[in-house]
Amino acid sequence: MTHARLLGSDTPLAERYDLALVDLDGVAYRGHEPIDGAAAGLAGARAAGMRLVFVTNNASREPESVADQLTSLDIPTQPGDVLTAAQACAALLATRLRPGATVLVVGGAGLVTAVREAGFVVVTSADEHPEAVAQGFAPELGWAQLAEAAYAVAGGAWFVASNLDKSLPTARGFAPGNGALVGAVQAATGVVPDSAGKPASTMYEIAVERHGARAALVVGDRLDTDLAGARTGGFAGLHVLTGVSTARDDVLAPAGLRPHYIAADLGGLLVPHPEPVPAAEGWWTCGDAAARVVAGRLELGGASAGVDLVRAACAAAWAAVDAGEDLDASSVPDLRVTPEDAAGVGAGR
């Protein structure tokens, strides 16, 4: 995909694409809590013949643990259906290090296992002169581990991060993510790490190759990781509005972060997606919703709101920006989408 506009699909996405690369936090669940509609949407996608691979920037947990959690939330999952940033991090290490090389792992059990399974020797101290530092998120990380990473990186070790997510969604709100913790080591050393996780498309490419997919769809809640990775890797991307990035973020997104489809939640896999079309007097319409940009300000119209209004607003704003017009961000409202909009039918803002 080289364009940066919304796509339309006359058939449900679960029928158009044979593999869904599904993010976890903010998409399938939120912290340890289920997200309404997630289990039903994924079950319906599987029933339509779509294969699911859960692709997560979380490097702290083993695939078995992730699979168990999803299964407990009525999303039956096998460990082979999970691909973590820890596995991608180990694959990145293997591009430069020989088998048996020492790696200081700053992270959880998932990252330790992935690095060991890739043939490297895991160490815990900079005094062991590791050839690389692999850092991933783990809730138990503290100053002592970050200090060891800083000592090793300052001593010349290759600095590799599983991902650079600055925050992660929990049941209580947004908490510091791996990117925030990596930032502490970067601030102490001045060294910018290489990253294996999204928005790099490495994990998507591994999953597609592993499963021999014909057409893959990235499904995520974050524009700066999930959807940016889709654009980078040339995959179609569905933004579900159950996590970090909002509908307003969609409207204001630069080209490299824009989704190809938008839905309220994972029920969006089971329905067609209307494509916004240009109309008279600068309007863009989607269903009964309409939007246009006049003198740099977004105007909304039509008879419906919800997802269709978000789609129309994105089309109008993106067309204006891509034509060189400045868009006044203050003119873009908080476009709220209710659970009733999961099927893509506008129901209110």
N, C-alpha and C positions, 0 to 999 in steps of 0.2 A: 504494500500500500504506500503510494507516494503522495496521495492527496491528503488534506487535513480537514475533511468535512464529514458530516454525518452520512451514514449509509442507510439505505432502506432495505427491508427484506419482506417479500410477500409471504414467506413461509416462516414458521417459528425457527429461531436460531438453533434450537436443538436438532432440527432437521437439516439445516443448511451447513452446519459444521459438525465434523465427526469427533472432535476432541475439544473439551473445555479445559483450560488451564486456570484453575480456580484458586484465588487467594483465600486465606483463612480468616485472620482477624479482621472484623468489619465486614465480612462477606458471608462466610459459613457460620461463624459465631462471633460473639463479642466477649473477650475474656474467657470466662468459663460458662457463659450464658448463651442459649440459642438465640438466633435471630428469626423473628417471625417470617414464615414463608420459605426459609432456606431449605429445610428438609424436603418439603413438598416440591419445590422448584427443581432440586437436584434429582429427586426420584422420578419426576416427570421427564427430565432430560434423559436419564438413563433408559426409561421406558421407550423413548423415541429413538434410541440407538446411539446416543452420544456417550462417548467414553469420558470419564472424569479423571483428571490428575490434579491433586492439590499441591500448589506451588507456593511455598511460603518463604518469606525473608527471615523468619524466625529460625535461628540456628541452635537454639538451646535444647531442643527436644529430639528424641529418637523418632524415626518414622513410625515405629510401633506405638509409641505413646500418642502421637497425633492421630493415628488410625483408631486407637481405642477411644479417644475423646470424641471423634466424629461419629463413631458407631454408637456411643452412648447418647448422642443427640439425634438419633434416628437417621443418620447418614452412614449406612454400612460402607466400611472402607477397609481395604487391605494395606499393609505397609508398602507394598509395591505401587500403590496409588498415590504415594506421598513423595514429593521431591522438595528437599529443604535447601536453604542457602548454605548450610553446613556442607552438604554434598557438593554444591557448586564451588564452595571455597576450596575444598580438597582437590577438585578438578583443576582449579586455577593454580594451586600450589604445584600440581604435577606438571604444569607447562614449563617450569623453570628448575625445579628441584629433582634430584635423583632419588630413587627409592632408598630408604634408610636415613635420609636427611633429618636433622632435628628441628622440631617446630615447637615453639612456645605457644600453647593454646590458652587463650583467655576467653573462656566461655563455658557453656554447659556441656552435659553429657553427649548431646547430639553432635557437637563440633568435635569433641574428643574422639568419638567413635568414627566419624567420617574421616578425620585425619589419619587415624591409625589404619583404617581399612584401605586407605590410599597408599599405604606402605611407608609411612613416615613414623619417626620416633617422637612421641610426645614428651616434652619436658615442661617444668613449671617454674624454672628460675632463669633469669638472665645470666647467672653465673655459669650456666651450662653452654653458653655461647651458641644459642640457636641460630640456624640459618634464616629462619622466618618467624614472624609473629602472626598468628591467626586469631582474630578477635571477632567474637560473636556475642549476641545478647544472652545473658542469664540473670535472673532476678537476684541471685546470691552474690554477684560480682561486687567487689569492694575496692577500697583504695589500694590495698596491698597488691592485688592482681594487676590493677592498672599501672601501678608503679613498676612492676616487673616488666610489663610490656614497654613502658617508656624507656627503661634502662636498656632493654634489648634493641629497640629501634634506634635509640641514640648510638648504640654500639655498632650499627650497620646491618641489623637484621632486616629482611624484606618485610614490609608491613602490609598485611592483607586483611581486609575486613569482609565479613560475610555479607554485610549490607550496611547502608548508611541512613536507614530510616531514623529520623530525629525523634519520632514519637510512635507510640503504639496504643491502640484502643483497648481499654479494659472496662469492666462493668461499672467502675467508678469514674471513668473519664479517660483522658489521655495522659499517659505516663512517659517518662524518658525512654527512648528506644536505643538501639545499638549505635546509631549515628551520634547521639548525644554523648555516649560513653567513649566512642572512638574520638570524639572531639576533644576529650580530656587528654588523651595520649598525643593527639596531633598538636594541641596547644603546648604541651610540655616539650615536644621534640621538634616541631616545625616540619614534620614529615607528613605528606598527604598519602593516605593508603590507597592501594588498588582495591577495588571492590568486586566481589563475585555476584552479589545479589542484584535484584531489580533496583534501578532501571536498566542495568545491563540485561541483554536478552539471553544470557547463557543458559539459565534454567529452562526457559521456554524451548530453546533449541535442543537441549538434552532430552526433554520430555517428548518432543515431536519425533526425534530420531528413535527414541526408545520404543514408541508405540506405533511408528509408521503412519502417522496421521496424514490424511489428504488435505484437510482444511482445519486449522486450529483457531479457537477463539479464546482470547485472554479475558478473564473475568476478574475485576478488582474494584476496590473502593478508593484507591489513591491515584490521583493523576500523576504525581511526581515519581511514582515507582511502577505500579502495575501498568498504567496506560502509557506512560513514557516508554516502558520496556516493550510494549506492543508496537508502538510507532518505530522504535529503534530496530526491532527485529523483523518488521514487515508483516506483523500479524494484526488481524482485526481485534478490536478491544471493546468490551462491554463494561461501562461504568455503572455499578449499582450504588444507589444512594443510601446505603446503610452504614457507612463508616466515616472515614476522615474527610474526604473531599465532598463538597456540596454541589447542588445544582448551580448556584451562583458561581462557584469555581469553574464549572464547565463553560459557562458563558464567557468568562474572562480568560480562559485558558489560551496560552500561546500555542502555535501550531504543533510543536513537538510533544505536547501533553494532552492533546484533544482525543476524546474517545471516538469510536466509530458508531457506537450505539449507547443509549442511555435507558435505564430502567429503574423503577423504585426499589426492586429487590430481585432475588434469583428467579422469581416468577417470570421475569422478563425473558428467560430462556425459552418459554413455552408459547410465546405469541409472536405474530408478525410485528415488524417495526416500520411504521410509516416514515417516508423520507420527506423532509421539508422541501417545499418548492417555492420558487419566486413567483410573486403575483404583482398586480398593478400598484403603482405609487410607492414602490420600494418595499412593499410588505413581503414577508416570507410566511407561508402558512403550513400548518401541520394539523391535519384533522380540522377541528373547529377553532384552533388557536392561531394567533398571528402575532408577528413582531416585525419591527423595522428600526433602523437607526436614522435619525434626522438630526443634522447639525451636531453629530457626535454623541447624541443621547439616545438610549434605548427606549422605544415605545412599545407597549404591549397592547394587544387587541384580541378580537375574536370572542367566541362564546364559551370557551373552555379553558381550563388551567391544567395543573398537574403536569405529567410527563410531556404531553404534546406541546404545552406552552414552553417548557424548557427546551425542547427540540427546536421550536420555531425561533426562540430567542438566541440559541446557539448559532443557528444558520444565519440569522440577520447580523449578529455581532461579528461572527467570523468573516463573513463576506465583506463587511465594512472595514475591518482591521486589515484583511488581506489586500484590500484595494488601497491601503495607505491612509485610511481615515483614523483619527484618534477617537477612542471610545472613552467617554467619561464614566469611570467605574462607579461613581456615586449614583448614576442613573440605573444601575442594575440592582433590582430588589432581591431580597432573600426569597428565592422561589421554593416554597415548601411543597413537598410531595408527600401525600398521605399513603398509608398502606393500601387503600383502595385503588391506588394508581399502579399497583404492581403489574396489572395486565396491559399497561400502556395507555389506559383511557383516562383522560383528564378528569379529576374529581375535586379539585380545589387547591388553593395555595395556603 
